[in-house]
Amino acid sequence: MPICGISQSIVIGSLEEVTLRNKQLLGEFDSSVSFTVRPLVAVRKIDWKRPAFKILPVELIQQYNTHHPYGWNDGAMIAAKGYQAMVRAGVYAAYGPLEVQLMPEMVYAANPSYESNAAYGSNAGGTYQKIFAGQSGIKLSAGPVSVGVSSGNLWWGPGQRSSLLMSNNAPGFSHLFLATRKPLHTPIGSFEFQLIGAKLTSNSDRNYENQNLTNTLLNNKNRYLNAYAISYQPKWAPGLFIGITRGIQTYQESINNSSGSFMDKYLPVLGKAVDKNNAQGDDTLTTDQLASVFLRWILPKAHAEFYVEFGKNDYSQELRAYLGAPTHAAAHIVGFKKIVPLKNDAYLNFGFEMIRLTQSPDYLLRDAGNWYVHGQIGEGYTNENQIL
């Protein structure tokens, strides 16, 4: 069963998206959709005769933290104590292969001061208000592939609560993309992919989520992120999805001062080696990479799924070092979900998910530090000071 309706992007973490994933396990939704390269798109047939227009729902998301700042998978909202709200609304229009979605997001947080110390937090406080472009974008589509520009959130990997490289934990960021809008079917199976070139920003007035909500003397400069996610479903293994994600970021200033080729500057994930022996210059170019491999296996007859993602946050010296020290600078996610159908279209939903980001015992000999921070880029893998 395809996704119904005209083809606006389905907001990551929305009830609609969760419902579709549940329906897939119940055998009521297209089993070739991996749910590992998101956002999902409600695909429409390209029509040159009839323009499409839709007013999108107004959403109000509220949060109240009584004692300390907290936030997780809440997009443009910040880690703050007290009351906070985000309002999202917009419109969608399409004509022929052109689609436009405008869905800005406005955030308000009371953000009072809270208890802190030298290692955690800040007493600064002060009301926070900001308007983001939100889940907006413009794209052109041809068959199963789209190209365009967007400010919306992405989610890569099979996790439902966590993702190693891309989630809706931080505000969406401006990015160019080339992506599938539905599975690309081939004689050997189906593929889904996203390739992006993105601008990541910092906010000198906000503390860093990956620095224990402190703002140590960092550059606070804009960064460029080139990244991709690919998911593959082998034709001979229905329900099995395997994939890879990889991202390389560097300061925009470094790119401007570089004499490298366009490929080296803006598409390094397509040409740069994955081992340090073949990428010795990275440490002097203030470049950082993260990568992961993942697996998702759906079992519609059992109304269940199992998934795992394993990632590395730095280069190893050579390829064999990845095998020799697999837990160094590594993280993983493991999850399971089971649906038990009841009467009258109701069901029970059981799930388990575990993420491990802490260092393995080999840190005693070789410290890898915070999984989302590398020595070359102190801001870490963040946008607007929140972990992606």
Backbone torsions as a table, in degrees:
resi	resn	phi	psi	omega
1	MET	NA	122.5	178.6
2	PRO	-74.3	166.1	173.3
3	ILE	-71.4	132.9	-175.4
4	CYS	-83.6	165.4	170.7
5	GLY	90.1	-179.0	176.4
6	ILE	-76.6	168.3	-158.2
7	SER	-95.0	41.8	172.8
8	GLN	-67.9	154.2	177.3
9	SER	-68.6	140.4	178.0
10	ILE	-87.7	122.8	-173.8
11	VAL	-60.3	131.3	-179.3
12	ILE	-62.9	132.4	180.0
13	GLY	83.4	0.4	-178.7
14	SER	-73.3	162.7	177.7
15	LEU	-60.5	-36.8	179.5
16	GLU	-61.5	-43.5	-179.9
17	GLU	-66.6	-44.5	178.5
18	VAL	-60.8	-40.9	180.0
19	THR	-63.1	-42.3	179.8
20	LEU	-63.8	-39.2	178.6
21	ARG	-65.7	-39.6	176.3
22	ASN	-64.2	-42.7	179.7
23	LYS	-63.4	-32.5	177.4
24	GLN	-62.6	-40.6	178.5
25	LEU	-70.4	-22.6	177.2
26	LEU	-88.7	1.6	179.7
27	GLY	78.1	20.3	-175.7
28	GLU	-111.5	9.3	-179.3
29	PHE	-145.9	150.7	-175.9
30	ASP	-43.7	116.2	-177.5
31	SER	-78.7	-3.5	178.1
32	SER	-90.5	-5.5	176.7
33	VAL	-83.2	123.9	-170.7
34	SER	-81.4	-24.5	-171.7
35	PHE	57.9	24.3	178.1
36	THR	-114.8	-7.9	177.9
37	VAL	-131.6	94.1	-173.0
38	ARG	-121.6	159.3	22.2
39	PRO	-81.2	153.2	171.3
40	LEU	-73.0	155.4	179.9
41	VAL	-127.0	130.9	173.7
42	ALA	-77.8	98.6	-169.5
43	VAL	-73.8	129.9	175.2
44	ARG	-111.2	153.7	175.0
45	LYS	-75.0	133.2	-179.6
46	ILE	-64.7	124.9	-174.3
47	ASP	-131.5	115.1	179.8
48	TRP	-81.8	-11.9	-174.1
49	LYS	-95.3	-33.8	-173.9
50	ARG	-123.3	109.9	174.6
51	PRO	-64.8	153.4	177.7
52	ALA	-115.3	143.1	178.5
53	PHE	-147.8	140.4	-179.5
54	LYS	-151.3	136.2	171.6
55	ILE	-86.7	124.0	-176.0
56	LEU	-83.6	154.5	-177.2
57	PRO	-61.4	148.0	171.8
58	VAL	-87.4	128.5	-179.4
59	GLU	-120.5	137.2	174.3
60	LEU	-122.3	117.4	-179.9
61	ILE	-113.3	125.1	-176.3
62	GLN	-120.7	153.1	-177.3
63	GLN	-149.7	144.5	175.3
64	TYR	-141.3	118.1	176.6
65	ASN	-108.3	123.2	-170.9
66	THR	-79.9	-26.4	-170.4
67	HIS	-128.3	-52.6	-177.0
68	HIS	-127.6	159.3	175.8
69	PRO	-61.5	141.7	177.1
70	TYR	-158.1	142.4	175.0
71	GLY	-169.5	142.5	-176.8
72	TRP	-155.6	123.4	179.5
73	ASN	54.3	43.6	-179.7
74	ASP	-120.4	22.8	170.0
75	GLY	58.2	-123.4	-173.7
76	ALA	-72.1	-11.4	177.2
77	MET	-68.0	154.3	-177.0
78	ILE	-106.5	164.6	171.7
79	ALA	-76.5	108.9	-174.3
80	ALA	-148.0	150.8	170.8
81	LYS	-80.7	155.9	174.8
82	GLY	83.4	-158.8	-174.9
83	TYR	-83.0	144.4	177.4
84	GLN	-150.7	146.5	179.6
85	ALA	-144.9	149.2	174.1
86	MET	-131.4	131.2	177.6
87	VAL	-112.3	133.7	-179.2
88	ARG	-132.7	132.9	177.8
89	ALA	-158.1	166.0	179.1
90	GLY	173.3	-168.7	179.9
91	VAL	-137.5	158.2	177.4
92	TYR	-130.9	137.8	177.2
93	ALA	-142.8	149.3	-179.8
94	ALA	-149.4	146.1	173.2
95	TYR	-150.0	123.0	-175.4
96	GLY	57.6	-131.8	-178.9
97	PRO	-85.2	-2.4	-176.2
98	LEU	-92.5	132.4	177.8
99	GLU	-132.3	138.3	179.1
100	VAL	-130.7	128.9	174.9
101	GLN	-127.2	122.6	176.4
102	LEU	-113.9	112.9	-178.5
103	MET	-143.6	75.4	179.5
104	PRO	-68.7	162.8	179.3
105	GLU	-130.4	132.0	177.7
106	MET	-114.2	129.4	-177.5
107	VAL	-117.1	134.9	172.0
108	TYR	-128.4	132.2	176.1
109	ALA	-135.8	129.9	177.0
110	ALA	-62.4	-41.3	169.8
111	ASN	52.5	53.5	176.3
112	PRO	-71.5	167.7	178.1
113	SER	-70.1	162.6	-178.0
114	TYR	-147.5	167.1	-179.2
115	GLU	-64.5	131.2	-179.6
116	SER	-145.7	175.7	175.7
117	ASN	-147.4	-171.4	-175.4
118	ALA	-64.4	-24.8	-176.1
119	ALA	-100.5	-10.2	-175.1
120	TYR	-145.7	127.3	166.6
121	GLY	76.1	-176.1	-178.1
122	SER	-148.8	147.2	179.6
123	ASN	-92.7	7.7	-172.2
124	ALA	-55.3	-51.2	-179.0
125	GLY	63.3	-166.2	179.0
126	GLY	109.0	137.0	-179.3
127	THR	-57.3	138.5	179.0
128	TYR	-116.9	128.0	175.9
129	GLN	-139.4	134.9	178.4
130	LYS	-160.0	145.4	175.5
131	ILE	-111.2	128.0	179.1
132	PHE	-110.4	157.3	174.0
133	ALA	-64.8	-24.2	173.5
134	GLY	67.1	-140.1	-174.8
135	GLN	-89.8	53.3	-177.0
136	SER	-103.5	157.0	178.0
137	GLY	-178.6	162.4	174.5
138	ILE	-131.0	134.2	-179.2
139	LYS	-149.7	157.4	172.2
140	LEU	-115.5	136.9	-176.8
141	SER	-122.1	145.3	174.4
142	ALA	-143.9	112.2	-176.4
143	GLY	61.7	-130.1	-177.4
144	PRO	-88.7	4.5	-172.4
145	VAL	-117.6	144.5	177.4
146	SER	-131.0	152.9	173.1
147	VAL	-134.9	142.0	-178.4
148	GLY	177.5	-163.4	178.3
149	VAL	-130.8	143.4	-175.0
150	SER	-150.5	159.4	172.6
151	SER	-119.6	10.2	-174.0
152	GLY	-81.4	165.6	175.7
153	ASN	-73.1	152.3	173.8
154	LEU	-121.9	157.2	173.5
155	TRP	-139.6	122.0	179.2
156	TRP	-118.7	140.9	-180.0
157	GLY	101.1	168.2	-171.3
158	PRO	-86.3	-9.7	-174.9
159	GLY	-62.3	149.4	177.3
160	GLN	-99.5	-28.6	179.5
161	ARG	-111.8	-21.8	-175.3
162	SER	-142.2	155.7	174.8
163	SER	-148.4	144.0	-176.0
164	LEU	-77.5	-37.8	-174.4
165	LEU	-111.4	-29.5	-173.6
166	MET	-151.1	123.7	178.8
167	SER	-149.8	-171.6	177.1
168	ASN	-102.0	30.0	178.5
169	ASN	-72.2	-33.3	-179.5
170	ALA	-108.8	167.2	173.9
171	PRO	-60.1	150.4	173.8
172	GLY	-59.9	156.6	-176.7
173	PHE	-128.0	155.7	-179.9
174	SER	-69.7	129.3	-179.8
175	HIS	-154.8	146.4	167.5
176	LEU	-87.6	147.3	-178.0
177	PHE	-146.2	151.3	166.5
178	LEU	-126.7	121.7	-170.8
179	ALA	-153.8	160.4	169.9
180	THR	-81.5	144.8	174.5
181	ARG	-104.9	-7.1	171.4
182	LYS	-157.2	163.1	-178.4
183	PRO	-55.2	135.6	178.2
184	LEU	-93.4	107.4	-174.5
185	HIS	-85.9	132.7	179.8
186	THR	-133.0	171.5	178.5
187	PRO	-61.6	-20.5	-178.2
188	ILE	-104.7	2.1	-179.6
189	GLY	137.8	-170.2	-177.4
190	SER	-112.9	149.6	-178.2
191	PHE	-126.6	147.8	167.7
192	GLU	-132.5	143.3	-180.0
193	PHE	-154.8	157.8	168.8
194	GLN	-139.6	133.4	173.7
195	LEU	-123.6	126.3	-175.2
196	ILE	-130.4	152.8	165.7
197	GLY	-124.8	119.1	-166.4
198	ALA	-131.3	155.3	173.6
199	LYS	-105.3	121.5	176.5
200	LEU	-106.0	134.8	-175.7
201	THR	-117.6	159.7	175.4
202	SER	-121.1	159.1	179.9
203	ASN	-126.8	107.9	-175.2
204	SER	-65.8	-14.5	179.2
205	ASP	-90.1	-7.2	-177.5
206	ARG	-113.8	153.5	176.7
207	ASN	-85.3	160.6	-175.9
208	TYR	-92.4	127.8	179.9
209	GLU	-60.8	-36.9	-177.7
210	ASN	-87.9	7.7	175.0
211	GLN	-120.9	34.6	-179.8
212	ASN	56.1	38.8	179.4
213	LEU	57.6	37.2	169.9
214	THR	-113.7	169.8	177.4
215	ASN	-130.6	76.0	178.1
216	THR	-68.4	156.2	-170.0
217	LEU	-56.6	79.8	-180.0
218	LEU	-98.5	170.0	-178.1
219	ASN	-68.2	-32.8	-175.7
220	ASN	52.9	40.1	-178.9
221	LYS	-105.0	157.9	175.8
222	ASN	-68.0	145.8	178.8
223	ARG	-125.4	157.1	176.4
224	TYR	-110.9	130.8	179.2
225	LEU	-117.9	125.1	171.4
226	ASN	-113.2	125.2	-173.0
227	ALA	-152.5	159.9	175.3
228	TYR	-146.5	159.1	171.8
229	ALA	-136.4	134.9	178.7
230	ILE	-132.0	131.7	175.2
231	SER	-122.8	137.2	-177.7
232	TYR	-130.4	130.9	174.3
233	GLN	-111.9	107.3	179.8
234	PRO	-61.1	138.9	-177.7
235	LYS	-60.7	-34.7	-176.0
236	TRP	-87.6	4.1	-179.9
237	ALA	-135.2	72.1	-179.5
238	PRO	-56.5	137.1	178.7
239	GLY	90.2	-10.0	-178.9
240	LEU	-101.2	128.7	176.4
241	PHE	-124.2	129.7	175.0
242	ILE	-124.6	149.7	-176.2
243	GLY	-163.8	178.9	-178.5
244	ILE	-144.6	145.3	172.0
245	THR	-128.8	149.6	177.2
246	ARG	-154.8	137.9	177.8
247	GLY	-138.2	138.7	176.4
248	ILE	-127.6	125.1	179.6
249	GLN	-121.9	152.8	176.4
250	THR	-153.8	162.5	177.3
251	TYR	-68.1	138.3	178.0
252	GLN	-58.1	-34.3	178.3
253	GLU	-60.4	-39.1	178.9
254	SER	-65.4	-38.3	177.8
255	ILE	-65.6	-43.7	-179.3
256	ASN	-61.0	-32.4	-177.7
257	ASN	-92.0	-2.3	-177.6
258	SER	-83.7	148.3	176.9
259	SER	-104.0	12.3	-178.5
260	GLY	-70.8	173.8	179.3
261	SER	-73.8	168.2	176.5
262	PHE	-56.4	-41.7	-179.9
263	MET	-61.9	-45.1	-179.2
264	ASP	-64.5	-36.6	-176.2
265	LYS	-78.0	-48.0	-167.2
266	TYR	-112.5	-13.1	178.6
267	LEU	-132.2	47.8	-177.3
268	PRO	-64.4	-26.7	-178.3
269	VAL	-67.4	-17.1	-179.9
270	LEU	-91.1	-16.6	-175.9
271	GLY	-128.3	-19.6	-174.7
272	LYS	-79.9	138.2	-179.9
273	ALA	-64.5	158.0	-179.8
274	VAL	-94.2	-5.4	177.9
275	ASP	-116.6	149.4	-172.9
276	LYS	-67.7	-27.4	177.7
277	ASN	-56.5	-32.7	-178.8
278	ASN	-103.6	10.2	178.7
279	ALA	-142.9	46.7	-174.5
280	GLN	-62.1	-27.2	-176.5
281	GLY	-75.4	-9.4	-173.3
282	ASP	-61.8	-39.2	-176.8
283	ASP	-65.9	-24.6	178.0
284	THR	-91.3	-10.4	-178.9
285	LEU	-102.1	14.7	-177.9
286	THR	45.8	54.4	-179.6
287	THR	-114.1	142.6	178.7
288	ASP	-136.8	144.2	178.6
289	GLN	-130.8	151.6	167.8
290	LEU	-131.6	151.0	178.9
291	ALA	-153.1	154.7	177.1
292	SER	-150.7	159.1	169.8
293	VAL	-121.7	149.6	-177.2
294	PHE	-144.9	164.6	177.9
295	LEU	-143.7	136.3	171.5
296	ARG	-133.0	131.1	-177.3
297	TRP	-127.8	113.3	179.2
298	ILE	-99.9	142.8	-177.7
299	LEU	-127.6	81.4	-174.4
300	PRO	-58.1	-35.2	-179.8
301	LYS	-65.6	-30.7	177.7
302	ALA	-95.3	-0.7	-177.3
303	HIS	53.4	46.2	-173.6
304	ALA	-142.6	164.9	173.6
305	GLU	-148.9	153.1	175.1
306	PHE	-130.7	143.0	-179.8
307	TYR	-150.5	156.8	178.6
308	VAL	-151.7	145.2	174.6
309	GLU	-136.5	135.4	-179.7
310	PHE	-127.7	128.3	-175.6
311	GLY	-132.1	157.7	174.9
312	LYS	-125.0	142.7	-175.9
313	ASN	-107.3	13.3	178.6
314	ASP	-160.9	166.6	173.3
315	TYR	-70.2	145.8	161.5
316	SER	-92.4	161.8	-174.7
317	GLN	-61.1	-36.8	178.2
318	GLU	-154.7	170.0	-173.4
319	LEU	-59.7	-38.6	-177.9
320	ARG	-68.4	-20.5	178.2
321	ALA	-68.1	-27.7	175.9
322	TYR	-61.9	-35.5	178.9
323	LEU	-82.3	-33.9	-177.8
324	GLY	-72.7	-30.1	179.0
325	ALA	-136.5	66.8	-172.5
326	PRO	-66.3	-22.6	-176.7
327	THR	-93.2	-7.8	179.6
328	HIS	-70.8	131.1	179.8
329	ALA	54.5	37.8	-174.6
330	ALA	-118.1	159.4	174.9
331	ALA	-145.8	159.4	177.4
332	HIS	-151.4	158.6	175.5
333	ILE	-128.8	135.6	175.6
334	VAL	-132.1	134.3	-178.7
335	GLY	-149.4	160.0	179.4
336	PHE	-148.1	145.5	178.9
337	LYS	-142.5	139.7	-179.6
338	LYS	-139.1	131.5	178.0
339	ILE	-112.1	132.3	178.0
340	VAL	-112.8	106.9	-179.3
341	PRO	-65.8	141.9	175.0
342	LEU	-119.2	-169.3	179.3
343	LYS	-78.4	160.3	174.3
344	ASN	57.9	41.8	176.5
345	ASP	62.6	17.3	175.5
346	ALA	-94.2	160.7	177.6
347	TYR	-158.1	158.4	173.2
348	LEU	-98.0	140.3	-175.9
349	ASN	-120.6	113.6	179.2
350	PHE	-110.5	134.2	-179.4
351	GLY	-148.1	156.1	177.1
352	PHE	-144.5	134.5	176.0
353	GLU	-146.5	134.7	-179.8
354	MET	-129.3	134.3	175.2
355	ILE	-122.1	137.9	177.8
356	ARG	-123.7	117.9	178.7
357	LEU	-117.4	-10.5	-178.7
358	THR	-70.4	159.3	-178.3
359	GLN	-73.2	153.5	174.0
360	SER	-81.9	166.9	-176.6
361	PRO	-57.4	-17.6	-179.0
362	ASP	-69.9	-2.2	176.7
363	TYR	-64.3	-20.8	178.5
364	LEU	-62.4	-28.3	178.9
365	LEU	-103.5	-28.8	-173.6
366	ARG	-147.6	95.0	-174.2
367	ASP	-71.2	129.5	178.4
368	ALA	-103.9	-12.5	177.3
369	GLY	69.8	-165.3	177.7
370	ASN	-61.3	133.2	-174.5
371	TRP	-63.0	-26.5	-178.2
372	TYR	-100.9	12.4	178.0
373	VAL	-131.2	130.7	175.4
374	HIS	-119.7	154.0	-174.7
375	GLY	-58.4	-25.5	-176.4
376	GLN	-77.6	-28.6	-176.9
377	ILE	-133.3	99.6	-174.1
378	GLY	-64.4	-29.6	179.0
379	GLU	-64.7	-19.2	-180.0
380	GLY	72.1	-165.4	-175.8
381	TYR	-87.3	74.2	-172.3
382	THR	-133.5	160.8	166.4
383	ASN	-135.0	132.0	-175.2
384	GLU	51.5	37.6	174.6
385	ASN	70.7	9.7	177.1
386	GLN	-113.4	141.9	-178.2
387	ILE	-63.8	132.4	-179.6
388	LEU	-65.5	NA	NA
